[in-house]
Amino acid sequence: MPVSIYSMLRGGTLLIVALFSKIFLKATYNKQKIFGMALVTFGVTIVGYGSFAHSKPVPGQNLPLGMILILLSMIVQSAQVVIEQKMFADFELNPFEMVGV
């Protein structure tokens, strides 16, 4: 998978963080943030569709597997961000103390 597609699809991490924050942290979003998330959704959808529709098969490259792995990595990273938000809200810690520096 080309790096340009990878980096554009990683922008979808924002959407998963927002979803996890809504579910687990009971976050609320105003209209501007929802509009921004809609734009990100539109952009990620266009890039994802374009990578399937306009790519030529390359021997040894499995595009669907690459996209699935990107999605899994986005979910893990989003979970990490939401857990950090929860920990910073519950504990009065400096970020450097949180990582043990």
N, C-alpha and C positions, 0 to 999 in steps of 0.2 A: 504494500500500500504506500503510495507517495506520502511524503512527510507533510505536504500541504493539506491533504485530506485529513490526515491524522490530527494536525494542530487545529483545524477548523472543527472537527467533530468533538475535540476535547472542550470546546466552548460550551458544550451541552452540560458540563459539570455544574454550571450555574443553575440549570433547571432542576437537576437532581438534588442539589443542596437546598434549593427553595422548597421542593416537595418534602424532603426529609425534615426541614425546619418547621414546615407547616404541620406535619404529622406528629413529630416528637417534641418539638419545643413550643408548639401552639403559636407560631409566628403569624403576624397579619401583614398584608401587603396593600399598599395604596394603589391607585389607578396607574400612576407612572411606572411603578415597578412591574405591575402586571403587563403593561404595554411593552416594557423592555423585555420581559420574559417571552412575550409573544413574538417579538422581533428575533430574539435568539432562536426560538423554536423554528421560525420560518427559515432562518439562515442555515441552521443545522440540517433541516429537512432538505433544502435545496442542495447542499453539499453532499449529503448522503445519497440522495437520488441520483445526482449527477455522477457520482463515482461509480454507481452501478450501471447507469444508462449509457455512459460515454466511455467506458473503459474497455480496452481490448484485452482479451485473455493473455496473461503472461504465464509461461510455463513455470511451475513451482510457486506460484502466488495464489493464495486462497483468500479472495477479498471478503466473502461473508464471514470467514473465521476471524479475519483481522478486525472487522467491525464488531463482532461479538466480544472479542478480547478488549477492544477499546471501551465498549459499554460496561463490561465487568470492572475494568480499572476505574472508570468514572464513578461507578457505584461505591467501590471501596474508598476512593478518595473523598467522595461526598459524605460517606459515613464518618470518616475521620474528621472532616471539617465540623460536622454537626456535634460529634462527641467533644471536640475541643471547645465549641461554643458553650455546650452544657457545662463542661468543667470550669471554664472561665467565669460562668455565671454563678456557679455554686461555691467556688473557692476563691479566696482573695490571694491569687498568686501572680507573680510577675511571669511573663511568658518564658523567660530564661530559667526560672525556677521549675516551671512545668516540665521542661525537657531535661532538667538535671545539670544545667551549666552553672 
